[in-house]
Amino acid sequence: MSRRLLVTNLSWERVLLHIDIEAVGADPNEFYLTFNNRPYKTLYPVPAEKTGDDRYRLTINITQFNGRRQVPNGTYYVVNGPVPDEYVGHESEFDAAENAEFDLAGNIAYYPLERISELDDASRSFLYNNNRSSYAVNFAVSDNENAPGFLMRTYAFARGGAKPSGLRARISSKMKKRWTKLKRKTLKNVYKAGQSVRKDNGNRVLFASEARPNMQGNLKAVHDRMLERGLEEQFEFDYSFRTQHSATRQNALALAWKVGRANIVLIDDYFAILMDIGDRKTQRIIQLWHAGSGFKSVGFSRFGNYGSPKFNNAHRKYTYAICGSQHLRDVYSEVFGMERESIISTGLPRIDYFLEEGRAENVISAFDREYPAAAGKRKILFAPTFRGRGAGDAHYDYSQFDFDKLYEAMGDDSVFLFRQHHFIVDPAPIPDEYTDRLIDVSAFPDSNDLLLISDLLVTDYSSIIYEYSLLERPIVLFAYDLELYSATRGMHKDYRMAAPGPVAEDFDQFIALINDRHLDAGATEEYMHENFDFADTHNSDRVIDNLILGTPTPEGAIETTWQISQ
């Protein structure tokens, strides 16, 4: 059978490039990118999914293609295997332009010339590094008249920042660069010093966070469970907890020393210091990511958008990362720029506390004692995510709120509980005269405990929906800036379609929804089943057994028994 490869469509899904091919007589397991000036000398495998008779969809993650790297700079053909016998051992002798007749036999994909104008629309340019760097992906066809092969070009560009105009500014800028270089070098040296005393078969575990002042969430759950199992006799524990406001040069050096000594590093949020230190091959650097699954794109899913990471982002340094379900492994692989095999579906350790028998009753009693105005009333928890790039400029736009209307809507039998994102320092601007019904609960120790006492959750794009879905209670999404947020932050899925509850895009809709005492929780239950392989109290044990005491399977699979703990 003669072979023919025709590119029928090009489409993008965040950083994922989809190339649809009609491939007559093709082997679906062997598609590659190869440099056009030396076909088959270097082959980069491309994942392919059969979508119909002789039809395949090739998917290229441009940020995670060549290991934990981007697609290298170059101009590529899309080719189908197996590698022709004529090329084996003689690759350097072949040039595509001089072997057009052979290439036309079907090894190199081509693009219909009558649709050539569509290639410009499919091209993309991704800006990052504060718009000082760009990564371009564009498409064309080769200029060989007999074999107009489809070409994919990738190039990274960079420019320097604007030079200061005055002499004093130039001196200051130069000194700042030297100081930054010295700090990074010092961190690396301190890390290496710690590394020199690390035992290859050692058992030192470091619990660390750069976003929280103390042990919380998944880290606390794993730590406490290790203590319950008596593992403190087998392991040495070390700790480092800093925030943007408490970070100093001294504790940065202390952290570098601790990371250097550790055999296992457990973190739960972005850990910027890994840009300079850490070795995922000689240490186990395990990301117990604090969020379950929300809507917004984070990490490399946001490449080229507002707050885009660089290619050498700290996310690349993890040995393993955890998630809550097999379904989420692909999501986290894209977010962290890691291979899917290193994303392990253990479930989130903090769920153990959340579903612990009797916890809800204890939390309700403690909450009522601390907030007596809420005792015995319907509780609506408002827990949105922040706006801004990160901790430095985090905020929420409360000008969207009409506090008079909100207070009136609560009546005598309901309270509205404000829980700020932990990045936001300033309290919600609740008028003093309304604090009997509108209550700031940001000081309450645990967000998950607030979920247990709430009758209704109101949020926007936050992953707090993750745990709350386990309670099978209604959720309302107040997304006043949906179009702007989607355009600048990016979404993993269509927001309105995937929302685990009704969406309000203005304040009046929002008030109407929270006044509805018959909201359906069906969408919440559907979301729960999609995002949880495990809904039990053994998530910490799976992390400990598979990632600390053991080694995950190559496919990252853990046997699942789906059940809700009662």
C-alpha positions as CSV (number, residue, x, y, z in Angstrom):
1,M,0.0,0.0,0.0
2,S,1.3,3.5,-0.9
3,R,1.8,5.8,2.0
4,R,0.6,9.4,2.3
5,L,0.8,11.9,5.2
6,L,-1.4,14.9,4.9
7,V,-1.7,17.6,7.6
8,T,-5.5,18.4,7.8
9,N,-5.6,20.8,10.8
10,L,-3.5,22.7,13.3
11,S,-5.0,23.8,16.7
12,W,-3.8,25.0,20.1
13,E,-4.9,24.2,23.6
14,R,-2.8,26.4,25.9
15,V,0.8,25.1,25.3
16,L,-0.4,22.0,23.5
17,L,-0.1,21.9,19.8
18,H,-2.4,19.5,18.0
19,I,-1.5,18.3,14.5
20,D,-4.3,16.3,12.8
21,I,-3.0,14.0,10.1
22,E,-4.6,11.8,7.5
23,A,-2.0,9.0,7.3
24,V,-2.7,6.3,4.8
25,G,-0.6,3.2,5.5
26,A,1.0,4.7,8.6
27,D,2.2,3.2,11.8
28,P,0.3,5.0,14.5
29,N,3.0,4.4,17.1
30,E,5.8,6.0,15.2
31,F,5.5,9.7,14.5
32,Y,8.5,12.0,14.9
33,L,9.8,15.5,14.5
34,T,13.1,15.5,12.6
35,F,15.3,18.4,11.4
36,N,14.5,19.2,7.8
37,N,18.2,19.6,6.8
38,R,19.1,16.2,8.0
39,P,16.0,14.0,8.1
40,Y,16.1,11.0,10.4
41,K,19.5,11.8,11.9
42,T,17.8,13.0,15.0
43,L,14.2,11.8,15.8
44,Y,12.0,13.3,18.5
45,P,9.0,11.0,19.2
46,V,5.6,12.7,19.1
47,P,2.6,11.1,20.9
48,A,-0.2,10.2,18.5
49,E,-3.8,9.2,19.1
50,K,-5.9,7.4,16.4
51,T,-9.1,9.4,15.8
52,G,-10.6,7.5,12.9
53,D,-9.8,5.5,9.8
54,D,-6.3,6.6,8.7
55,R,-6.6,9.7,11.0
56,Y,-4.4,10.6,13.8
57,R,-3.9,13.5,16.2
58,L,-0.4,14.3,17.2
59,T,0.1,16.4,20.4
60,I,3.2,18.4,21.2
61,N,3.6,20.1,24.5
62,I,6.0,22.9,23.4
63,T,7.2,23.5,27.0
64,Q,7.8,19.8,27.8
65,F,8.9,18.0,24.7
66,N,12.6,17.1,25.0
67,G,12.6,15.7,28.5
68,R,11.8,18.6,30.8
69,R,12.6,21.2,28.1
70,Q,10.9,23.0,25.3
71,V,11.0,21.9,21.6
72,P,14.6,22.8,20.6
73,N,15.2,25.7,18.2
74,G,15.0,24.5,14.6
75,T,13.0,23.7,11.5
76,Y,11.3,20.3,11.5
77,Y,9.5,17.8,9.3
78,V,6.8,15.6,10.7
79,V,7.7,12.1,9.7
80,N,6.3,8.6,10.1
81,G,8.3,5.5,11.0
82,P,9.7,3.1,10.8
83,V,13.0,4.8,9.7
84,P,13.7,3.8,6.1
85,D,16.4,1.2,5.6
86,E,18.1,3.4,3.1
87,Y,18.7,6.0,5.8
88,V,20.0,3.8,8.6
89,G,23.7,4.4,8.9
90,H,23.8,6.8,6.0
91,E,21.8,9.8,7.5
92,S,24.5,12.3,6.7
93,E,24.4,11.5,3.0
94,F,20.8,12.3,2.6
95,D,19.2,15.7,2.0
96,A,15.5,16.1,1.7
97,A,15.7,18.4,-1.3
98,E,17.8,15.9,-3.2
99,N,15.6,12.9,-2.3
100,A,12.2,14.3,-3.1
101,E,10.9,11.2,-4.9
102,F,11.7,9.1,-1.9
103,D,10.1,11.6,0.5
104,L,7.0,11.7,-1.5
105,A,6.5,8.0,-0.9
106,G,4.9,9.1,2.3
107,N,7.5,9.5,5.0
108,I,7.2,13.3,5.3
109,A,3.9,15.0,6.0
110,Y,2.8,17.7,3.6
111,Y,0.3,20.5,3.7
112,P,-2.3,21.3,1.0
113,L,-1.0,24.3,-1.0
114,E,-4.5,25.7,-1.5
115,R,-4.7,26.3,2.3
116,I,-1.3,27.8,2.8
117,S,-2.7,31.1,4.0
118,E,-4.1,29.3,7.1
119,L,-0.6,28.6,8.4
120,D,0.0,32.2,9.5
121,D,-3.2,32.0,11.7
122,A,-1.9,28.8,13.4
123,S,1.4,30.3,14.3
124,R,2.0,31.5,17.9
125,S,4.4,33.7,19.8
126,F,4.7,33.2,23.5
127,L,6.1,36.2,25.6
128,Y,7.6,35.6,29.0
129,N,10.4,36.9,31.3
130,N,8.6,40.3,31.7
131,N,8.2,40.5,27.9
132,R,12.0,40.3,27.4
133,S,11.9,36.8,25.9
134,S,9.8,35.2,23.3
135,Y,9.3,31.7,22.0
136,A,7.9,31.5,18.5
137,V,6.2,28.5,16.8
138,N,5.3,29.0,13.1
139,F,4.5,26.9,10.1
140,A,5.4,26.8,6.4
141,V,6.1,24.4,3.6
142,S,9.5,23.6,2.1
143,D,10.4,25.2,-1.2
144,N,10.9,21.8,-3.0
145,E,8.5,21.8,-5.9
146,N,8.2,18.0,-5.9
147,A,7.9,17.6,-2.2
148,P,6.4,20.7,-0.4
149,G,6.8,19.2,3.0
150,F,5.1,20.7,6.1
151,L,7.5,22.6,8.2
152,M,7.3,23.5,11.9
153,R,9.8,26.2,13.1
154,T,10.6,26.9,16.7
155,Y,12.8,29.8,17.9
156,A,13.6,31.4,21.2
157,F,14.5,35.1,21.3
158,A,15.6,37.4,24.1
159,R,16.6,41.0,24.6
160,G,18.2,42.8,27.4
161,G,16.4,45.3,29.6
162,A,16.5,49.0,29.0
163,K,19.8,50.5,30.0
164,P,19.7,53.2,32.7
165,S,20.3,56.7,31.3
166,G,22.2,58.4,34.1
167,L,25.6,57.5,35.5
168,R,24.3,57.0,39.0
169,A,21.5,54.7,37.7
170,R,24.0,52.7,35.6
171,I,26.3,52.2,38.6
172,S,23.4,51.2,40.8
173,S,22.1,48.7,38.2
174,K,25.5,47.2,37.8
175,M,25.9,46.8,41.5
176,K,22.5,45.3,41.9
177,K,23.3,42.7,39.2
178,R,26.6,41.9,40.9
179,W,24.8,41.6,44.3
180,T,22.2,39.3,42.8
181,K,24.9,37.1,41.2
182,L,26.8,37.0,44.5
183,K,23.6,36.0,46.4
184,R,22.9,33.2,44.0
185,K,26.4,31.9,44.0
186,T,26.5,32.0,47.8
187,L,23.2,30.0,48.0
188,K,24.7,27.4,45.7
189,N,27.9,27.1,47.7
190,V,25.9,26.7,51.0
191,Y,23.7,24.1,49.3
192,K,26.9,22.2,48.2
193,A,28.3,22.4,51.7
194,G,25.1,20.8,53.0
195,Q,25.2,18.3,50.2
196,S,28.8,17.3,51.2
197,V,27.6,16.0,54.6
198,R,24.4,14.3,53.2
199,K,24.5,10.6,53.5
200,D,23.6,8.7,50.3
201,N,21.5,6.3,52.3
202,G,20.4,8.9,54.8
203,N,17.0,9.5,56.1
204,R,16.7,13.2,56.7
205,V,13.3,14.7,55.7
206,L,12.9,18.4,55.3
207,F,9.4,19.9,55.6
208,A,9.4,23.4,54.0
209,S,7.2,26.1,52.6
210,E,7.9,29.6,51.2
211,A,4.3,30.6,51.4
212,R,3.2,29.8,54.9
213,P,4.7,30.7,58.3
214,N,4.2,27.3,59.9
215,M,3.2,23.7,59.2
216,Q,-0.2,23.5,57.5
217,G,-2.2,21.5,55.0
218,N,-0.7,18.5,53.2
219,L,2.7,19.0,54.9
220,K,1.2,18.8,58.4
221,A,-1.0,15.8,57.5
222,V,2.0,13.8,56.3
223,H,4.2,14.9,59.2
224,D,1.6,14.1,61.8
225,R,0.9,10.7,60.2
226,M,4.6,9.9,60.2
227,L,4.7,10.6,63.9
228,E,1.6,8.5,64.5
229,R,3.3,5.6,62.8
230,G,6.5,6.0,64.9
231,L,8.6,6.9,61.8
232,E,10.4,9.7,63.7
233,E,12.7,6.8,64.9
234,Q,13.6,5.9,61.3
235,F,13.8,9.5,60.0
236,E,15.4,12.8,61.1
237,F,13.0,15.7,60.6
238,D,14.0,19.2,59.7
239,Y,11.8,22.3,59.1
240,S,11.8,25.6,57.2
241,F,8.8,27.9,57.0
242,R,9.0,31.4,55.5
243,T,6.8,33.9,53.7
244,Q,7.6,36.9,51.6
245,H,7.3,39.0,54.7
246,S,9.6,36.9,56.9
247,A,12.3,36.0,54.4
248,T,15.8,37.3,55.1
249,R,19.3,36.6,53.8
250,Q,20.1,34.6,57.0
251,N,17.1,32.3,56.8
252,A,17.7,31.9,53.0
253,L,21.2,30.6,53.7
254,A,19.8,28.3,56.5
255,L,17.3,27.0,54.0
256,A,20.0,26.3,51.4
257,W,22.0,24.3,54.0
258,K,18.9,22.3,55.0
259,V,18.0,21.5,51.4
260,G,21.6,20.4,50.8
261,R,21.5,18.0,53.8
262,A,18.1,16.5,53.1
263,N,17.5,13.2,51.4
264,I,13.8,14.0,51.0
265,V,12.4,17.5,50.6
266,L,8.6,17.9,51.0
267,I,7.1,21.2,49.8
268,D,3.5,22.3,49.2
269,D,3.6,25.4,47.1
270,Y,5.9,27.2,44.7
271,F,9.5,27.0,45.9
272,A,11.5,29.6,44.1
273,I,14.9,28.7,45.7
274,L,14.9,25.5,43.6
275,M,15.8,27.7,40.7
276,D,19.4,27.7,42.1
277,I,19.6,24.6,44.3
278,G,18.3,21.1,44.6
279,D,18.9,17.9,42.6
280,R,15.9,15.7,41.8
281,K,18.2,12.8,40.9
282,T,20.1,12.5,44.1
283,Q,17.3,13.7,46.3
284,R,13.6,13.2,46.4
285,I,12.0,16.6,46.0
286,I,8.3,15.9,46.4
287,Q,5.7,18.5,45.6
288,L,2.6,18.0,47.8
289,W,0.8,20.8,45.9
290,H,-1.7,22.6,48.2
291,A,-4.5,22.9,45.6
292,G,-6.6,20.1,44.4
293,S,-8.1,21.1,41.1
294,G,-9.7,24.4,40.2
295,F,-10.2,26.3,36.9
296,K,-7.4,28.7,36.4
297,S,-4.3,27.8,34.5
298,V,-1.1,27.8,36.6
299,G,2.5,27.1,36.0
300,F,3.5,26.1,32.4
301,S,-0.2,26.0,31.4
302,R,0.1,29.8,31.6
303,F,3.2,30.0,29.5
304,G,3.1,33.2,27.4
305,N,0.3,34.7,29.5
306,Y,0.3,37.2,32.4
307,G,2.8,36.0,35.0
308,S,4.2,33.4,32.7
309,P,7.1,31.2,34.0
310,K,10.5,30.9,32.4
311,F,11.6,27.7,30.8
312,N,13.9,27.0,33.7
313,N,11.2,27.4,36.3
314,A,11.6,25.8,39.7
315,H,8.6,23.4,38.9
316,R,11.0,21.4,36.7
317,K,13.1,20.4,39.8
318,Y,10.5,18.1,41.4
319,T,11.2,14.4,41.5
320,Y,7.6,13.6,42.1
321,A,4.3,15.6,42.5
322,I,1.0,14.3,43.8
323,C,-2.5,14.7,42.6
324,G,-6.0,13.4,43.5
325,S,-6.9,11.3,40.5
326,Q,-5.6,9.6,37.4
327,H,-7.6,12.2,35.4
328,L,-5.5,15.0,37.0
329,R,-2.1,13.5,36.1
330,D,-2.2,15.1,32.7
331,V,-3.2,18.4,34.1
332,Y,-0.4,18.5,36.6
333,S,2.1,17.2,34.1
334,E,1.4,20.2,32.0
335,V,1.4,22.6,34.9
336,F,4.7,21.5,36.3
337,G,6.5,20.8,33.1
338,M,7.1,17.2,34.2
339,E,6.6,13.9,32.5
340,R,3.3,12.2,33.4
341,E,5.1,9.3,35.0
342,S,6.3,11.5,37.8
343,I,2.8,12.7,38.8
344,I,1.4,10.2,41.3
345,S,-2.2,9.9,42.2
346,T,-2.1,9.4,46.0
347,G,-4.9,11.8,46.9
348,L,-4.3,14.9,49.0
349,P,-3.1,14.2,52.6
350,R,-5.1,17.0,54.2
351,I,-8.3,15.3,53.2
352,D,-7.5,12.8,56.0
353,Y,-8.3,15.6,58.5
354,F,-11.3,16.8,56.5
355,L,-13.0,13.4,56.6
356,E,-12.0,12.3,60.0
357,E,-14.9,10.9,62.0
358,G,-16.3,13.4,64.5
359,R,-14.3,16.3,63.2
360,A,-17.2,18.3,61.8
361,E,-19.0,18.2,65.2
362,N,-15.9,19.4,67.0
363,V,-15.3,22.2,64.5
364,I,-18.9,23.5,64.8
365,S,-18.6,23.7,68.6
366,A,-15.3,25.5,68.4
367,F,-16.5,27.9,65.7
368,D,-19.7,28.8,67.6
369,R,-17.7,29.6,70.7
370,E,-15.4,31.9,68.7
371,Y,-18.1,33.5,66.6
372,P,-21.3,33.4,68.7
373,A,-23.2,35.7,66.3
374,A,-23.1,32.8,63.8
375,A,-24.3,30.1,66.2
376,G,-27.4,28.2,64.9
377,K,-27.6,30.2,61.7
378,R,-27.3,29.3,58.0
379,K,-23.6,29.9,57.1
380,I,-22.5,31.1,53.7
381,L,-18.7,30.9,53.3
382,F,-17.2,33.4,50.8
383,A,-13.6,32.2,49.9
384,P,-12.4,33.7,46.6
385,T,-9.0,33.5,45.1
386,F,-6.8,36.6,44.8
387,R,-6.2,38.9,41.9
388,G,-2.7,39.9,40.9
389,R,0.5,38.2,40.1
390,G,1.2,36.7,43.5
391,A,1.8,37.5,47.2
392,G,3.4,40.9,46.4
393,D,0.3,42.5,44.8
394,A,-2.5,40.1,45.8
395,H,-5.9,41.8,46.3
396,Y,-9.6,41.4,45.8
397,D,-11.9,44.0,44.3
398,Y,-14.6,44.6,46.9
399,S,-16.0,47.5,44.9
400,Q,-18.1,44.8,43.3
401,F,-20.0,44.4,46.6
402,D,-23.0,46.2,47.8
403,F,-22.7,45.6,51.5
404,D,-26.1,47.1,52.2
405,K,-27.8,44.6,49.9
406,L,-25.8,41.7,51.2
407,Y,-26.6,42.5,54.8
408,E,-30.3,42.8,54.0
409,A,-30.2,39.5,52.1
410,M,-28.9,37.6,55.1
411,G,-31.9,38.4,57.2
412,D,-32.1,37.2,60.8
413,D,-31.3,33.5,60.0
414,S,-28.1,33.7,57.9
415,V,-24.5,34.9,58.2
416,F,-22.0,35.6,55.4
417,L,-18.4,34.6,56.3
418,F,-15.5,36.3,54.6
419,R,-12.3,34.2,54.2
420,Q,-9.5,36.0,52.5
421,H,-6.9,34.2,50.4
422,H,-3.7,33.8,52.5
423,F,-1.8,36.1,50.1
424,I,-4.1,39.0,51.0
425,V,-3.0,40.9,54.1
426,D,-5.8,43.6,54.3
427,P,-9.1,42.5,55.8
428,A,-12.4,42.6,53.9
429,P,-13.9,46.1,54.2
430,I,-17.0,45.1,56.2
431,P,-18.8,48.2,57.6
432,D,-18.8,48.2,61.4
433,E,-22.5,48.3,61.6
434,Y,-22.9,45.0,59.7
435,T,-20.6,42.8,61.6
436,D,-23.4,40.8,63.2
437,R,-24.3,39.2,59.9
438,L,-21.2,39.8,57.8
439,I,-18.2,38.2,59.6
440,D,-14.5,38.2,58.8
441,V,-13.3,34.6,59.6
442,S,-9.8,35.0,58.1
443,A,-8.3,34.4,61.5
444,F,-9.9,31.0,61.9
445,P,-7.0,28.5,61.8
446,D,-8.0,26.1,59.0
447,S,-9.9,26.9,55.8
448,N,-11.0,23.3,55.5
449,D,-12.6,23.4,58.9
450,L,-14.7,26.4,57.7
451,L,-15.9,24.2,54.8
452,L,-17.2,21.7,57.3
453,I,-19.4,24.2,59.1
454,S,-20.7,26.0,55.9
455,D,-24.1,25.3,54.3
456,L,-23.1,27.0,51.1
457,L,-19.8,27.9,49.5
458,V,-19.3,31.0,47.4
459,T,-16.1,31.3,45.4
460,D,-14.8,32.1,42.0
461,Y,-11.8,30.3,40.4
462,S,-10.4,28.9,43.6
463,S,-9.5,25.3,44.1
464,I,-11.4,25.4,47.4
465,I,-14.2,23.7,45.5
466,Y,-12.0,20.6,45.6
467,E,-12.5,19.6,49.2
468,Y,-16.0,21.1,49.4
469,S,-17.3,18.9,46.7
470,L,-16.8,15.9,49.1
471,L,-19.6,17.3,51.3
472,E,-22.1,17.3,48.4
473,R,-23.4,20.7,49.3
474,P,-24.3,23.5,46.9
475,I,-21.6,25.9,45.5
476,V,-22.2,29.3,43.9
477,L,-19.6,30.9,41.7
478,F,-19.4,34.7,41.7
479,A,-17.3,35.5,38.7
480,Y,-17.8,39.2,38.1
481,D,-14.6,39.4,35.9
482,L,-14.9,36.1,34.1
483,E,-14.1,37.4,30.6
484,L,-11.0,39.4,31.7
485,Y,-9.8,36.6,34.1
486,S,-10.2,33.9,31.4
487,A,-8.3,36.1,28.9
488,T,-5.4,37.0,31.1
489,R,-5.0,34.0,33.4
490,G,-6.3,31.2,31.2
491,M,-8.6,28.3,32.0
492,H,-8.0,24.6,31.8
493,K,-11.6,24.1,30.7
494,D,-14.7,26.1,29.8
495,Y,-15.7,27.7,33.0
496,R,-19.4,27.8,32.6
497,M,-19.5,24.1,31.5
498,A,-17.2,22.8,34.2
499,A,-18.5,24.9,37.1
500,P,-19.8,22.7,40.0
501,G,-22.7,25.1,40.6
502,P,-24.5,28.1,39.1
503,V,-22.4,31.1,38.0
504,A,-23.3,34.7,38.8
505,E,-21.5,37.4,36.7
506,D,-23.0,40.4,38.5
507,F,-23.9,41.2,42.1
508,D,-27.7,41.0,41.6
509,Q,-27.5,37.5,40.2
510,F,-25.2,36.6,43.1
511,I,-27.7,37.8,45.7
512,A,-30.5,35.9,44.0
513,L,-28.6,32.7,44.0
514,I,-27.5,32.8,47.7
515,N,-31.2,33.6,48.6
516,D,-32.3,30.4,46.8
517,R,-32.7,27.8,49.6
518,H,-33.2,25.0,47.1
519,L,-29.9,25.1,45.1
520,D,-29.1,21.7,43.5
521,A,-25.7,20.0,44.4
522,G,-25.8,17.7,41.4
523,A,-22.9,19.5,39.6
524,T,-20.9,19.3,42.8
525,E,-21.2,15.5,43.0
526,E,-20.2,15.2,39.3
527,Y,-17.1,17.2,39.9
528,M,-16.2,15.1,43.0
529,H,-16.3,11.8,41.1
530,E,-14.1,13.3,38.3
531,N,-11.4,14.6,40.7
532,F,-11.1,12.0,43.4
533,D,-9.7,8.5,43.0
534,F,-9.8,8.2,46.8
535,A,-12.3,9.8,49.1
536,D,-11.0,8.2,52.3
537,T,-8.7,9.0,55.2
538,H,-5.6,7.2,53.9
539,N,-4.1,9.8,51.6
540,S,-1.2,10.5,53.9
541,D,-0.4,6.8,54.1
542,R,-0.3,6.6,50.3
543,V,2.2,9.4,50.2
544,I,4.4,7.9,52.9
545,D,4.3,4.4,51.5
546,N,4.8,5.2,47.9
547,L,7.0,8.3,47.9
548,I,8.9,8.2,51.2
549,L,9.2,4.5,52.1
550,G,8.8,3.1,48.6
551,T,9.2,4.0,44.9
552,P,6.2,4.6,42.6
553,T,5.5,2.4,39.7
554,P,6.6,3.6,36.3
555,E,3.1,4.6,35.4
556,G,2.4,6.3,38.7
557,A,-0.6,4.1,39.3
558,I,-1.9,3.2,42.7
559,E,-4.7,0.8,43.1
560,T,-8.0,2.6,43.9
561,T,-11.0,1.7,45.9
562,W,-13.4,4.5,45.6
563,Q,-15.5,5.2,48.7
564,I,-16.5,8.0,51.0
565,S,-15.4,7.8,54.6
566,Q,-18.4,8.3,56.9
